[in-house]
Amino acid sequence: MAVFVGAVVQGSVGFGVGLVAVPMLTLLDPGVMPGAIQVVNLSLPVFTLVTEWRKVDWRGLGFALLGRLPGSAIGALIVVHVSIQAIGVFVGVMVLIAVIMTARAPSVTRNGPTITSAGFMSGITGTATGIGGPPLALVYQNAKGPQIRATLATFFFLSAAQSLAILAAVDRLPGQALLTGALLLAPMLLGFLVSGPVRRYVDTGKVRVAILAVAGVSAAVLIVQSLLR
């Protein structure tokens, strides 16, 4: 259900599957994270790009990927050297910060340095937790919907492939994570199909506010559970 709802949001606004699904997946089975969500992150953008690939901001994408590579290396170190309990708290805190930042949506100048910085932060959080969308989405918040969705989709696809390779290289990609990710592709696809009709309502903020609330509550529960272990 979390992946389904996240796919509806991401299919509508360009990001969101990590915000909704990561807290629940980490809560249920931290051992499959972040590999399982990276399988979803690799697959979902393909459906967006089938229809909107012509709207990709290739220049901005280059800057984002430039920052993403070193950020991914730092994220991999976090996965290797931090306990599952600490990762749970870290994921929860990152989600709460992302929710607050996304809800407030401050204006950010879109240029080479800001996009590179967003890519760097996305690399850290994306590789360590599976949540890499908010930093880059904030930078692109003033762009048109198709450009946001197409650019983020391309970034997420390449980023997820990079993260999966890094996780495998540091021996943090168990077979169970890949299997779980594969099983989540069905609700992901269904969520993307449902996102089409609701896309026109996203700009009113109704769906967005509801999903941010769910993500915030899930993150809070995850933090509390991790601290009580």
FENSUL-V662253 format. One record per helix or strand of 2 or more residues. SS is the DSSP state (~ for helix, > for strand). FROM is the first residue (numbers start at 1). TO is the last residue. Records with the same first field share a line. If there is no record, write none. Layout:
SS->FROM-TO, FROM-TO
//
This chain:
~->2-13, 17-28, 30-32, 35-55, 58-81, 84-104, 112-129, 133-139, 145-169, 175-183, 185-204, 206-228
//
